Amino acid sequence: MIVLDANVLLYAYDAASSLHLRARTWIERVFSGDDPVGLPWQTVSAFLRIVTNPRLPGERFTLEEAAAVVDSWLQQPNIHLLSPGEHHWPLLRRTMIEGQARGPLLTDAQLAAVTIESGGILHTTDRDFTRFPGLRWTNPLE
């Protein structure tokens, strides 16, 4: 399963980003493909939090526009929302401790644990994920 970090989605929707075209092309191909794609709730909420924040530079979305984007993702038959399961706490505890994830990196540890629990591969541009043993990840924009 392809599991998405918010940064890949944000690049795909930010026309001012130097990675926009590459990310947009990749996202469109993956979302219209047959491979299962997991969207953790952490990813969805981070995307919404950032694209609707008027204090950030660049073009921002209204709440309605941002919700419509997420709705369009979830209409794809290969897109699945990922939630923590019954094994989440032991995985989160391990990723948190072994990855020395403190403060803001705890969100990364949560995303790593959800990805491991789902058996997926995290697709991200964030190299901080190298700190989590057992996490399979790749940068789809390289």
MODELLER restraints for C-alpha pairs under 7 A, 6 or more apart:
rsr = mdl.restraints
at = mdl.atoms
rsr.add(forms.Gaussian(group=physical.xy_distance, feature=features.Distance(at['CA:1:A'], at['CA:35:A']), mean=6.86, stdev=0.5))
rsr.add(forms.Gaussian(group=physical.xy_distance, feature=features.Distance(at['CA:1:A'], at['CA:36:A']), mean=5.18, stdev=0.5))
rsr.add(forms.Gaussian(group=physical.xy_distance, feature=features.Distance(at['CA:1:A'], at['CA:37:A']), mean=5.66, stdev=0.5))
rsr.add(forms.Gaussian(group=physical.xy_distance, feature=features.Distance(at['CA:1:A'], at['CA:38:A']), mean=6.57, stdev=0.5))
rsr.add(forms.Gaussian(group=physical.xy_distance, feature=features.Distance(at['CA:1:A'], at['CA:119:A']), mean=6.94, stdev=0.5))
rsr.add(forms.Gaussian(group=physical.xy_distance, feature=features.Distance(at['CA:1:A'], at['CA:120:A']), mean=4.43, stdev=0.5))
rsr.add(forms.Gaussian(group=physical.xy_distance, feature=features.Distance(at['CA:1:A'], at['CA:121:A']), mean=6.21, stdev=0.5))
rsr.add(forms.Gaussian(group=physical.xy_distance, feature=features.Distance(at['CA:2:A'], at['CA:36:A']), mean=6.32, stdev=0.5))
rsr.add(forms.Gaussian(group=physical.xy_distance, feature=features.Distance(at['CA:2:A'], at['CA:37:A']), mean=4.68, stdev=0.5))
rsr.add(forms.Gaussian(group=physical.xy_distance, feature=features.Distance(at['CA:2:A'], at['CA:38:A']), mean=5.94, stdev=0.5))
rsr.add(forms.Gaussian(group=physical.xy_distance, feature=features.Distance(at['CA:2:A'], at['CA:120:A']), mean=5.81, stdev=0.5))
rsr.add(forms.Gaussian(group=physical.xy_distance, feature=features.Distance(at['CA:2:A'], at['CA:121:A']), mean=5.41, stdev=0.5))
rsr.add(forms.Gaussian(group=physical.xy_distance, feature=features.Distance(at['CA:2:A'], at['CA:122:A']), mean=6.34, stdev=0.5))
rsr.add(forms.Gaussian(group=physical.xy_distance, feature=features.Distance(at['CA:2:A'], at['CA:123:A']), mean=6.71, stdev=0.5))
rsr.add(forms.Gaussian(group=physical.xy_distance, feature=features.Distance(at['CA:3:A'], at['CA:37:A']), mean=5.80, stdev=0.5))
rsr.add(forms.Gaussian(group=physical.xy_distance, feature=features.Distance(at['CA:3:A'], at['CA:38:A']), mean=4.54, stdev=0.5))
rsr.add(forms.Gaussian(group=physical.xy_distance, feature=features.Distance(at['CA:3:A'], at['CA:39:A']), mean=6.07, stdev=0.5))
rsr.add(forms.Gaussian(group=physical.xy_distance, feature=features.Distance(at['CA:3:A'], at['CA:115:A']), mean=6.50, stdev=0.5))
rsr.add(forms.Gaussian(group=physical.xy_distance, feature=features.Distance(at['CA:3:A'], at['CA:120:A']), mean=5.95, stdev=0.5))
rsr.add(forms.Gaussian(group=physical.xy_distance, feature=features.Distance(at['CA:3:A'], at['CA:121:A']), mean=5.70, stdev=0.5))
rsr.add(forms.Gaussian(group=physical.xy_distance, feature=features.Distance(at['CA:3:A'], at['CA:122:A']), mean=4.64, stdev=0.5))
rsr.add(forms.Gaussian(group=physical.xy_distance, feature=features.Distance(at['CA:3:A'], at['CA:123:A']), mean=5.89, stdev=0.5))
rsr.add(forms.Gaussian(group=physical.xy_distance, feature=features.Distance(at['CA:4:A'], at['CA:38:A']), mean=6.47, stdev=0.5))
rsr.add(forms.Gaussian(group=physical.xy_distance, feature=features.Distance(at['CA:4:A'], at['CA:39:A']), mean=5.82, stdev=0.5))
rsr.add(forms.Gaussian(group=physical.xy_distance, feature=features.Distance(at['CA:4:A'], at['CA:43:A']), mean=6.93, stdev=0.5))
rsr.add(forms.Gaussian(group=physical.xy_distance, feature=features.Distance(at['CA:4:A'], at['CA:122:A']), mean=5.82, stdev=0.5))
rsr.add(forms.Gaussian(group=physical.xy_distance, feature=features.Distance(at['CA:4:A'], at['CA:123:A']), mean=5.11, stdev=0.5))
rsr.add(forms.Gaussian(group=physical.xy_distance, feature=features.Distance(at['CA:4:A'], at['CA:124:A']), mean=6.64, stdev=0.5))
rsr.add(forms.Gaussian(group=physical.xy_distance, feature=features.Distance(at['CA:5:A'], at['CA:43:A']), mean=5.54, stdev=0.5))
rsr.add(forms.Gaussian(group=physical.xy_distance, feature=features.Distance(at['CA:5:A'], at['CA:122:A']), mean=6.85, stdev=0.5))
rsr.add(forms.Gaussian(group=physical.xy_distance, feature=features.Distance(at['CA:5:A'], at['CA:123:A']), mean=6.09, stdev=0.5))
rsr.add(forms.Gaussian(group=physical.xy_distance, feature=features.Distance(at['CA:5:A'], at['CA:124:A']), mean=5.23, stdev=0.5))
rsr.add(forms.Gaussian(group=physical.xy_distance, feature=features.Distance(at['CA:6:A'], at['CA:43:A']), mean=4.75, stdev=0.5))
rsr.add(forms.Gaussian(group=physical.xy_distance, feature=features.Distance(at['CA:6:A'], at['CA:46:A']), mean=6.16, stdev=0.5))
rsr.add(forms.Gaussian(group=physical.xy_distance, feature=features.Distance(at['CA:6:A'], at['CA:47:A']), mean=5.54, stdev=0.5))
rsr.add(forms.Gaussian(group=physical.xy_distance, feature=features.Distance(at['CA:7:A'], at['CA:124:A']), mean=6.54, stdev=0.5))
rsr.add(forms.Gaussian(group=physical.xy_distance, feature=features.Distance(at['CA:7:A'], at['CA:125:A']), mean=6.78, stdev=0.5))
rsr.add(forms.Gaussian(group=physical.xy_distance, feature=features.Distance(at['CA:8:A'], at['CA:23:A']), mean=6.21, stdev=0.5))
rsr.add(forms.Gaussian(group=physical.xy_distance, feature=features.Distance(at['CA:8:A'], at['CA:124:A']), mean=6.06, stdev=0.5))
rsr.add(forms.Gaussian(group=physical.xy_distance, feature=features.Distance(at['CA:8:A'], at['CA:125:A']), mean=6.86, stdev=0.5))
rsr.add(forms.Gaussian(group=physical.xy_distance, feature=features.Distance(at['CA:10:A'], at['CA:47:A']), mean=6.49, stdev=0.5))
rsr.add(forms.Gaussian(group=physical.xy_distance, feature=features.Distance(at['CA:11:A'], at['CA:17:A']), mean=6.09, stdev=0.5))
rsr.add(forms.Gaussian(group=physical.xy_distance, feature=features.Distance(at['CA:11:A'], at['CA:19:A']), mean=5.91, stdev=0.5))
rsr.add(forms.Gaussian(group=physical.xy_distance, feature=features.Distance(at['CA:11:A'], at['CA:20:A']), mean=4.95, stdev=0.5))
rsr.add(forms.Gaussian(group=physical.xy_distance, feature=features.Distance(at['CA:11:A'], at['CA:23:A']), mean=5.85, stdev=0.5))
rsr.add(forms.Gaussian(group=physical.xy_distance, feature=features.Distance(at['CA:12:A'], at['CA:20:A']), mean=4.97, stdev=0.5))
rsr.add(forms.Gaussian(group=physical.xy_distance, feature=features.Distance(at['CA:12:A'], at['CA:21:A']), mean=6.96, stdev=0.5))
rsr.add(forms.Gaussian(group=physical.xy_distance, feature=features.Distance(at['CA:12:A'], at['CA:23:A']), mean=4.64, stdev=0.5))
rsr.add(forms.Gaussian(group=physical.xy_distance, feature=features.Distance(at['CA:12:A'], at['CA:24:A']), mean=4.12, stdev=0.5))
rsr.add(forms.Gaussian(group=physical.xy_distance, feature=features.Distance(at['CA:12:A'], at['CA:27:A']), mean=6.95, stdev=0.5))
rsr.add(forms.Gaussian(group=physical.xy_distance, feature=features.Distance(at['CA:13:A'], at['CA:20:A']), mean=6.96, stdev=0.5))
rsr.add(forms.Gaussian(group=physical.xy_distance, feature=features.Distance(at['CA:14:A'], at['CA:20:A']), mean=6.08, stdev=0.5))
rsr.add(forms.Gaussian(group=physical.xy_distance, feature=features.Distance(at['CA:22:A'], at['CA:141:A']), mean=6.40, stdev=0.5))
rsr.add(forms.Gaussian(group=physical.xy_distance, feature=features.Distance(at['CA:23:A'], at['CA:141:A']), mean=6.43, stdev=0.5))
rsr.add(forms.Gaussian(group=physical.xy_distance, feature=features.Distance(at['CA:31:A'], at['CA:76:A']), mean=6.87, stdev=0.5))
rsr.add(forms.Gaussian(group=physical.xy_distance, feature=features.Distance(at['CA:34:A'], at['CA:78:A']), mean=6.19, stdev=0.5))
rsr.add(forms.Gaussian(group=physical.xy_distance, feature=features.Distance(at['CA:35:A'], at['CA:78:A']), mean=6.45, stdev=0.5))
rsr.add(forms.Gaussian(group=physical.xy_distance, feature=features.Distance(at['CA:36:A'], at['CA:78:A']), mean=4.75, stdev=0.5))
rsr.add(forms.Gaussian(group=physical.xy_distance, feature=features.Distance(at['CA:36:A'], at['CA:79:A']), mean=6.14, stdev=0.5))
rsr.add(forms.Gaussian(group=physical.xy_distance, feature=features.Distance(at['CA:37:A'], at['CA:78:A']), mean=5.90, stdev=0.5))
rsr.add(forms.Gaussian(group=physical.xy_distance, feature=features.Distance(at['CA:37:A'], at['CA:79:A']), mean=4.82, stdev=0.5))
rsr.add(forms.Gaussian(group=physical.xy_distance, feature=features.Distance(at['CA:37:A'], at['CA:80:A']), mean=6.10, stdev=0.5))
rsr.add(forms.Gaussian(group=physical.xy_distance, feature=features.Distance(at['CA:38:A'], at['CA:79:A']), mean=5.99, stdev=0.5))
rsr.add(forms.Gaussian(group=physical.xy_distance, feature=features.Distance(at['CA:38:A'], at['CA:80:A']), mean=4.91, stdev=0.5))
rsr.add(forms.Gaussian(group=physical.xy_distance, feature=features.Distance(at['CA:38:A'], at['CA:81:A']), mean=5.76, stdev=0.5))
rsr.add(forms.Gaussian(group=physical.xy_distance, feature=features.Distance(at['CA:38:A'], at['CA:82:A']), mean=5.84, stdev=0.5))
rsr.add(forms.Gaussian(group=physical.xy_distance, feature=features.Distance(at['CA:39:A'], at['CA:80:A']), mean=6.02, stdev=0.5))
rsr.add(forms.Gaussian(group=physical.xy_distance, feature=features.Distance(at['CA:39:A'], at['CA:81:A']), mean=4.79, stdev=0.5))
rsr.add(forms.Gaussian(group=physical.xy_distance, feature=features.Distance(at['CA:39:A'], at['CA:82:A']), mean=5.59, stdev=0.5))
rsr.add(forms.Gaussian(group=physical.xy_distance, feature=features.Distance(at['CA:40:A'], at['CA:81:A']), mean=5.67, stdev=0.5))
rsr.add(forms.Gaussian(group=physical.xy_distance, feature=features.Distance(at['CA:40:A'], at['CA:82:A']), mean=4.33, stdev=0.5))
rsr.add(forms.Gaussian(group=physical.xy_distance, feature=features.Distance(at['CA:40:A'], at['CA:83:A']), mean=6.13, stdev=0.5))
rsr.add(forms.Gaussian(group=physical.xy_distance, feature=features.Distance(at['CA:41:A'], at['CA:81:A']), mean=6.72, stdev=0.5))
rsr.add(forms.Gaussian(group=physical.xy_distance, feature=features.Distance(at['CA:41:A'], at['CA:82:A']), mean=6.32, stdev=0.5))
rsr.add(forms.Gaussian(group=physical.xy_distance, feature=features.Distance(at['CA:41:A'], at['CA:83:A']), mean=6.39, stdev=0.5))
rsr.add(forms.Gaussian(group=physical.xy_distance, feature=features.Distance(at['CA:42:A'], at['CA:111:A']), mean=6.79, stdev=0.5))
rsr.add(forms.Gaussian(group=physical.xy_distance, feature=features.Distance(at['CA:48:A'], at['CA:66:A']), mean=6.34, stdev=0.5))
rsr.add(forms.Gaussian(group=physical.xy_distance, feature=features.Distance(at['CA:51:A'], at['CA:60:A']), mean=5.26, stdev=0.5))
rsr.add(forms.Gaussian(group=physical.xy_distance, feature=features.Distance(at['CA:51:A'], at['CA:61:A']), mean=5.60, stdev=0.5))
rsr.add(forms.Gaussian(group=physical.xy_distance, feature=features.Distance(at['CA:52:A'], at['CA:60:A']), mean=5.49, stdev=0.5))
rsr.add(forms.Gaussian(group=physical.xy_distance, feature=features.Distance(at['CA:52:A'], at['CA:61:A']), mean=5.08, stdev=0.5))
rsr.add(forms.Gaussian(group=physical.xy_distance, feature=features.Distance(at['CA:52:A'], at['CA:62:A']), mean=6.00, stdev=0.5))
rsr.add(forms.Gaussian(group=physical.xy_distance, feature=features.Distance(at['CA:52:A'], at['CA:63:A']), mean=6.35, stdev=0.5))
rsr.add(forms.Gaussian(group=physical.xy_distance, feature=features.Distance(at['CA:53:A'], at['CA:60:A']), mean=6.69, stdev=0.5))
rsr.add(forms.Gaussian(group=physical.xy_distance, feature=features.Distance(at['CA:54:A'], at['CA:60:A']), mean=6.24, stdev=0.5))
rsr.add(forms.Gaussian(group=physical.xy_distance, feature=features.Distance(at['CA:73:A'], at['CA:79:A']), mean=6.76, stdev=0.5))
rsr.add(forms.Gaussian(group=physical.xy_distance, feature=features.Distance(at['CA:84:A'], at['CA:114:A']), mean=5.79, stdev=0.5))
rsr.add(forms.Gaussian(group=physical.xy_distance, feature=features.Distance(at['CA:87:A'], at['CA:117:A']), mean=6.92, stdev=0.5))
rsr.add(forms.Gaussian(group=physical.xy_distance, feature=features.Distance(at['CA:88:A'], at['CA:113:A']), mean=6.36, stdev=0.5))
rsr.add(forms.Gaussian(group=physical.xy_distance, feature=features.Distance(at['CA:88:A'], at['CA:114:A']), mean=6.74, stdev=0.5))
rsr.add(forms.Gaussian(group=physical.xy_distance, feature=features.Distance(at['CA:88:A'], at['CA:117:A']), mean=6.79, stdev=0.5))
rsr.add(forms.Gaussian(group=physical.xy_distance, feature=features.Distance(at['CA:91:A'], at['CA:113:A']), mean=5.25, stdev=0.5))
rsr.add(forms.Gaussian(group=physical.xy_distance, feature=features.Distance(at['CA:92:A'], at['CA:109:A']), mean=6.27, stdev=0.5))
rsr.add(forms.Gaussian(group=physical.xy_distance, feature=features.Distance(at['CA:92:A'], at['CA:110:A']), mean=5.88, stdev=0.5))
rsr.add(forms.Gaussian(group=physical.xy_distance, feature=features.Distance(at['CA:92:A'], at['CA:113:A']), mean=5.08, stdev=0.5))
rsr.add(forms.Gaussian(group=physical.xy_distance, feature=features.Distance(at['CA:95:A'], at['CA:109:A']), mean=5.62, stdev=0.5))
rsr.add(forms.Gaussian(group=physical.xy_distance, feature=features.Distance(at['CA:95:A'], at['CA:113:A']), mean=6.64, stdev=0.5))
rsr.add(forms.Gaussian(group=physical.xy_distance, feature=features.Distance(at['CA:95:A'], at['CA:132:A']), mean=5.55, stdev=0.5))
rsr.add(forms.Gaussian(group=physical.xy_distance, feature=features.Distance(at['CA:95:A'], at['CA:133:A']), mean=6.92, stdev=0.5))
rsr.add(forms.Gaussian(group=physical.xy_distance, feature=features.Distance(at['CA:96:A'], at['CA:106:A']), mean=6.65, stdev=0.5))
rsr.add(forms.Gaussian(group=physical.xy_distance, feature=features.Distance(at['CA:96:A'], at['CA:109:A']), mean=5.53, stdev=0.5))
rsr.add(forms.Gaussian(group=physical.xy_distance, feature=features.Distance(at['CA:98:A'], at['CA:132:A']), mean=6.82, stdev=0.5))
rsr.add(forms.Gaussian(group=physical.xy_distance, feature=features.Distance(at['CA:99:A'], at['CA:131:A']), mean=4.88, stdev=0.5))
rsr.add(forms.Gaussian(group=physical.xy_distance, feature=features.Distance(at['CA:99:A'], at['CA:132:A']), mean=4.86, stdev=0.5))
rsr.add(forms.Gaussian(group=physical.xy_distance, feature=features.Distance(at['CA:101:A'], at['CA:109:A']), mean=6.50, stdev=0.5))
rsr.add(forms.Gaussian(group=physical.xy_distance, feature=features.Distance(at['CA:112:A'], at['CA:135:A']), mean=6.23, stdev=0.5))
rsr.add(forms.Gaussian(group=physical.xy_distance, feature=features.Distance(at['CA:115:A'], at['CA:121:A']), mean=6.56, stdev=0.5))
rsr.add(forms.Gaussian(group=physical.xy_distance, feature=features.Distance(at['CA:115:A'], at['CA:122:A']), mean=6.32, stdev=0.5))
rsr.add(forms.Gaussian(group=physical.xy_distance, feature=features.Distance(at['CA:116:A'], at['CA:135:A']), mean=5.95, stdev=0.5))
rsr.add(forms.Gaussian(group=physical.xy_distance, feature=features.Distance(at['CA:121:A'], at['CA:136:A']), mean=4.99, stdev=0.5))
rsr.add(forms.Gaussian(group=physical.xy_distance, feature=features.Distance(at['CA:121:A'], at['CA:137:A']), mean=5.06, stdev=0.5))
rsr.add(forms.Gaussian(group=physical.xy_distance, feature=features.Distance(at['CA:122:A'], at['CA:136:A']), mean=6.31, stdev=0.5))
rsr.add(forms.Gaussian(group=physical.xy_distance, feature=features.Distance(at['CA:122:A'], at['CA:137:A']), mean=4.41, stdev=0.5))
rsr.add(forms.Gaussian(group=physical.xy_distance, feature=features.Distance(at['CA:122:A'], at['CA:138:A']), mean=6.32, stdev=0.5))
rsr.add(forms.Gaussian(group=physical.xy_distance, feature=features.Distance(at['CA:123:A'], at['CA:137:A']), mean=5.80, stdev=0.5))
rsr.add(forms.Gaussian(group=physical.xy_distance, feature=features.Distance(at['CA:123:A'], at['CA:138:A']), mean=5.15, stdev=0.5))
rsr.add(forms.Gaussian(group=physical.xy_distance, feature=features.Distance(at['CA:123:A'], at['CA:139:A']), mean=5.63, stdev=0.5))
rsr.add(forms.Gaussian(group=physical.xy_distance, feature=features.Distance(at['CA:123:A'], at['CA:140:A']), mean=6.10, stdev=0.5))
rsr.add(forms.Gaussian(group=physical.xy_distance, feature=features.Distance(at['CA:124:A'], at['CA:138:A']), mean=6.33, stdev=0.5))
rsr.add(forms.Gaussian(group=physical.xy_distance, feature=features.Distance(at['CA:124:A'], at['CA:139:A']), mean=5.14, stdev=0.5))
rsr.add(forms.Gaussian(group=physical.xy_distance, feature=features.Distance(at['CA:124:A'], at['CA:140:A']), mean=6.92, stdev=0.5))
rsr.add(forms.Gaussian(group=physical.xy_distance, feature=features.Distance(at['CA:125:A'], at['CA:139:A']), mean=5.07, stdev=0.5))
